Amino acid sequence: MRKLSDTIARLSAYRTQLGAGTGIDASGRLGTLPEFGGNPGALLARTYLPRELPAGAPLVVVLHGCTQTASGYDLGSGWSTLADRDGFALLFPEQQRANNANLCFNWFEPGDTQRGKGEALSISQMIEAMIARHGLDRSRVFITGLSAGGAMAGVMLATYPELFAGGAIIAGLPYGVAASIPEAFDRMRAHGLPDEQRLQDLVRSASRHAGPWPRISIWQGSADRTVAPANAAALIAQWRGVHGLPAEPSASESVAGHRRRVWRDAAGRDLIEEYSIAGMGHGTPIAGDGIGRPGPYMLAAGISSTQRIAGFWGLAAGGAEKARPDAKTPAASLPVKEPAMAAGPARPEPERSREADKWAAPPAAAGVRKIIEDALRSAGLMR
């Protein structure tokens, strides 16, 4: 039987591999933007620049999910690998525990989700600094994120739409639907979502922007128990309004066994796309294509959201999966332990699933578990 000290050492190495250390780029791939303005949201700014970055390159802003860090999300999603291949710069805003105990972006706090305030202003300052310092193309700035990061990407697209040519929201929520922790948990379960007109008014009132609006890619697991799939429908309704698009999609197809719907303008340009990932829980879908790797909330779904989002934006080929007319293709369920997207005393107790019950320790194991947890805390592996 392996010694406890050896097990802790192995867990520590795995933790480093995933980039789980707070404020540390465990992968060694990301740099840091030291100064970028007043930073009222007190965020960190991680960066990645390919060695042969062309002049006037695009910029992609990537927002991690709860319990994640910039380097951990990059490792799983593979954005820096794609940046090397296709020649664009990356900015990874990073949350700190002093702002949110679960490392969630505060997508539901009014002081962080309005133009000119808090975390939203900090991220806009980072973008301006990156463009100025590295001579990037201001007309090709894009933003994406997972979960709370996806919701925060929606905040940026609504409050600073003039900064972005496109966005991608993975397992996120519409802009402006929550202003407190209890409301955040309700909306995640799709309780109390506003009607279509109100959703559209929330975006229109977030800035004085009159268009054109960013193109939007929306990704959602059909078996997500953290963010209900109804939020994807609400996101589509919200952004259809500002783009002036009809309720019915222009086309529907099957890509690698997953449904893709697209809304096009009169000129035939894809302005909104939605991927519904069959059987997938809460996380970022990746494929075994060398872009990213499976891990917590990085789910092997046979399709690379990273490549396809970049392709939708015109930054990459977008993967080789062949699309075909819409078909009902069954897919195996992909269970995953799902994090909350908010932190605070008002957090309700989530329903227990059979999958979670499988991993629950029996009463007789409580003493052993406490010894192990105390050892992990002493090693800095657990809080």
N, C-alpha and C positions, 0 to 999 in steps of 0.2 A: 504494500500500500504506500502510495507516494506521501512523503512528509508534507505537513501543512506549510512549512516554510517554502518548499519547492513549489507547491500549488500557488501560494501568494506571489512568488516571483514570476511564475508563468502568467498569472492574471495581470500583474503589473505590466509585463511586456505586451500583453494583448491590449490593455488599456492604452498604452502608448501608441500602438499600431492604429487604433481607432481614433487617435487624437482627442481623447476624452479629458485631458488635463485642462483646467481652466486657465485661459490666457496664454496657452503654450501651443505653438505650431509643432505638434509631435511628428508630422510627416517630414518637416524640413523643407517643404516646397513653397510655403507662403512667406511673403515679406510683410512688413508693417508700414502703414502710412502714418508717420508720427504726428503730423500737424495738418489739419484740414478745416479749421474754423473754430467757432466757439464750442461745438459739440455739446449742445444742451442735453442730449439724450445719454451722454456718458457711455457711448459705444466704442468698441475697438474697431479698427479698419485693417483687415488683412488684404493682401494683394498678390496677384500672380501675373508676371509678364514673361511671355516666351522669349527665348534668347534672340530670335530673329523676328521681333515684332515689326511689321511694316509700318511706315509712316501713315498716319490717318487711320489707324486700326479701329475696329469697333470695341465697345466695352460691354461686358456682361456683368451684372450685379447679382450675386447669389446669396440668398438668405437661408440659413440653417433652421431646423426645427427645434422644438423643446428638447432639452437634455443633450443637445448636440453642440459642437463647436465648428468653426469655419473649416479647420483642417480635416476634421472627421467627416464633415459633409462632402468636402471635395474628394476625399479618398473614396467614399462610397459612390458618389454620383459621377465622378470622372471628368468634371469640367476642365480641370487644368490639362488633362491628357488631350481633350478635344481642342483646347486653346493652342497647344503646341502644334497640333495637326493643321488647324485651320486659321491660325494667326489672329487672335484677338486677345485683349487684356481682360483680366478678371478683378473684381472687387468683392470681397467677402465681409460685409458688416458683421460684427460679432457681439453678442449680448454678454453682459457680465452679471454675476450672481448678486451684486449689490443692487441691480435694477430689477431682477426677477430670479427667484430662488431656483426655478426650473430651467433657467437660460432661455426662456421664451421671449421673443419680441412682444412688446406690450401693445398688441394690435387692437385691444379693447379699451385702452386708457385714453380719454379725450386729450390729455396733455401731451400725448405722444403720437396722435393720429391726425392732427390738424396741420395744415400748411403753416410753416414758420414756427413750429413748436416741437420740442422734445426729440424723440427718436427719428421722426420723419425729417425734421430739419437737419439732424446730424447726418443722415444718409445722403440727403441732397448736397450737403457740404463736401462729403467724401467724393461724390461723383464729380463735382466741379473741380476739386483738387486733382483728381486723376486725369481729367481731360486736359487741364492746364499744364500739368507736369510732364505728361507723356505724349502730348500732341495727338490725342485721340479724336475720332470723328464724332462730333456732337450730334450728328443726325442719325447715328447708329449706336444708340445706347439702349440696352435691354435689361430686364429684371425678372428674376424667377425666385421661387422659394417653396419650401415644404411646410405644411401644417401652419403653425404660428408664423413661420417665415413666409408661407404662401399668403396668409392673411395680411402680413405686413407688406408684401409685394403689391397686394391690392390697394393698400393705403397709399403707397407711393404712386401707383398708376392713377389714382383718383386725385391726390393732392398736388402732384407735380407732373401732370400728363405731358407737358411740353418737353420734359426731359427725355421721354422714352419713345422709341419707335415700336416697341413691342414688349409684351410681358407674358409670363407663364405662371399659373397658380396651381400648385399640386396639393390636393387635399386641404384647401383653404376655404375661406368664407368671404362673402360679399363685404364691400366697404361700408362702414358706418352702422352695422346692425347691432353692435353691443357697446355699452359704455361703462360696464362694471363686470366684476368677476361672475356674479350670478347670471347676468345676461349672457356673458360669454359661453358659459356651460349650456344654457338653454339653446342658444343659436347653434352650437356644435351639434346638438341633438335635433336640430331643425325645428325647435319649438319657438314660436313667436316671430318667425321670419317676416319681414314687411312684404306688402304686395308689390307687384311689378312696378307700378308708377312711383311708389315711395323709394324703391331700390334705385331707380334711375335718377330720381331727384337728388338722392344722397351724393351721387357722383357729380352731377352737374353743379351742385352747390359747394363742392369741396375746393373749387378754384374758379378763376375767371376765364379759364380756357374755353375757347369756342371751337376747337378742332384744328386740324385733324386729330383723331384719337388713336392711341396705341392699338396695335393688333394684339389679340389675347388668345393664348392657348390654355385650356383648362383640363386638368387630369384628376381622375377620381377613381378609387377602388370601389367596386360594387359591394364588397363585404366590409367596408370600413365601419367600425363601431365607435371610433373616436370623433370623426367628423361625418355626419350623416350625408349620404349622396344627394339628398335634396338641396344641399348647399351648392352643388355644381349647377343644378338647374337655376337656382337663384342668381348665381354669378352670370350665367348666360343671359338671363333676363335683364340683369343690371347693365351689361355691356352692349346688348342688342339695342337698348334704348338710345345710348349716345351715338352709336353707329347708324341708327335709323334702319335696322334690319328687321325683317318679318320674323314671326314666331317659328315658322317651319324652316328647317335647315335646307340649304341648297343641295346638299348631297349627304349620303350616308354610306359607309363602306366598312368592311372588316379588315383589320390590320393585325396580323399575327394572332388571330382569334379574338381580338378586342374591337369594340365598336368605336368608330370615329365618325363624328358628324361635323359638318363645316357650313358656315354662313358666309356668303360672298356678296360683294357689292355689285352694282350694275355693270361695272367693267370686268367682272369675273375674278376679282382679287379676293383671296381668302382673308377675312378680317377676324373671324372667331372660329376656333376649332375646339372640339371636346373629345377627349378619350375617356371611355368608361372601361376600366380594366377588370375583366371578368374574374370574380372570385378573390380579388386582392383586398387585403386589409389596409391599414394605415401606413403609408410610406411612399417612397419614390420608386417607381418601377424601373428596373434595369434589365439588361440582357447580357448573355455571356459573349460579349463582343470585344472585350478588352477595354471598354470604357466603363470605369467604375468596378465595384466589387460588392457582393452581398454582405450585409451586416445589419445591425439594429436599424429598422425603418428604411433599409435599402433592400428592396424585395425583388428577387429573381422572378420576373413575370414574362420573360420571353420577348420583351420589347424595351428599347432604350428611350426613356423620356428625354434624357440629355441630348442624344443625337437627333431625335425627332423635333424637339423644341428648337434646337439650333437650325435644323433644316427649315422649319416653319418661318423662322426669322431671316432666312437667306444666308446663314453663316456657314452651313455645312450641307453635305449631301443628304443627311437626315435618315441614314440607315437603309438597309436593303430589303426590309420586309415588303412583300408584295401585297398590295391592297386588292380587294375584290368586293363585288356588291354585297351589301349588308346581309349577314347570315347569323343565325343564332348558333354560336359555337360554345359548347360547354367547356368550362375550365375548372381545374381542381382548386379548392379553397386554399388560400395561403395564409395560415394563422400567424398572427404576430402580436406580441405584447405591445399595447398602444399607450403612449404617454398622454397626459393631460396637456392642454394648450394654455393653461393659466396657472397661477399660483396664488394662494391666499387662504385665509381662514374660512371663507365662504364656500370652499370647494365641496361639492356634494360627493357622497360615496358612490362610485360607479358600480353598475351591476356586475356580478362575477360571472364569467363565462366558464364553460366546461374546460376550455384550454387552460385558463388561469388556475382552476381547481386542481388540474393535474400536477401543477408545480407547487401547490401549497404544502408546507411541511406539516406532518402529523404532530400531535401534542408531544409525543415521546421524543421527537427530534428537536424540540425547542431549546433544550440545554446545549446540545451540540451546535445548533445554529448560532446561539449567542456567542459561544467561544469563537466560532469562525468569523462572525461579524465583527467582534471586538478586535480580532487579529487583522481583519481587512481595514478597519478604521485606523489602527496603529500604523499600517503600511501606507496610509493615504489613499486607499482604493475605495473607500466608502465613507459617506458622511453620516 
